[in-house]
Amino acid sequence: MSAFALFTPGENLPAGNILQIYHIDKVIHFVIFLFLQFLFLFDFGYTKRSIPLKNQMVIFLAVIVYAALSELIQVFFITERNGSWFDFIADILGMTAGILLYTLFKKRTVRPY
């Protein structure tokens, strides 16, 4: 899903009023990376009480690399799309929100042994 949203050429994006909203692309980046980070953490921590900090950092860095590469790919390889530092910042903010969401989710669902 994230690859479709991030790598679709500009001329193939759906036309409509929603994409004309000022800075809606930043909101889309934020939401994509919120769910991406949350789902990675959820997947790695599903059967465990907690995820070791080292593993959390590896996940975070992997998603940052994906965010950076997505912006570079948009700049150099996708027509009618452009990468942006502001998109990258929205990605990182979304990832941070994903971590917070996962933390809240885990606190509410983990039962003491």
Secondary structure, DSSP 8 states (H G I E B T S, - for coil): -HHHHHHS-GGGS--SGGGGSTTHHHHHHHHHHHHHHHHHHHHHHTTSS---HHHHHHHHHHHHHHHHHHHHHHHHTSTT----HHHHHHHHHHHHHHHHHHHHHHHHH----
